[in-house]
Amino acid sequence: MGRRTLTCNDPEGRPRCVYAGAVASPAHDVALFLLLLIVAVALGVIGALGRDTLYLLIIGVMVLIADLVFLRTRMGRSHRSRVR
């Protein structure tokens, strides 16, 4: 009862939702968020500490902003009221 799962019409009855050929899963969303966060931090550190690598710092900030937008869109979808 406490777990929230995405359900769609699956011929085998498994709880999953397919959108544009990909399986949507909260675990995949968290993994992607963390991966993008690690990449952004790594690029930011290398760009800040390295010589003539300011472009890496800028790319790291852009990846961080994209990651936060991604998080906001996912959180916005999960907080909508459900139709009963």
Secondary structure as UniProt FT lines:
FT   TURN            11..12
FT   STRAND          17..19
FT   TURN            20..21
FT   STRAND          22..24
FT   HELIX           26..49
FT   TURN            51..52
FT   HELIX           54..78
//
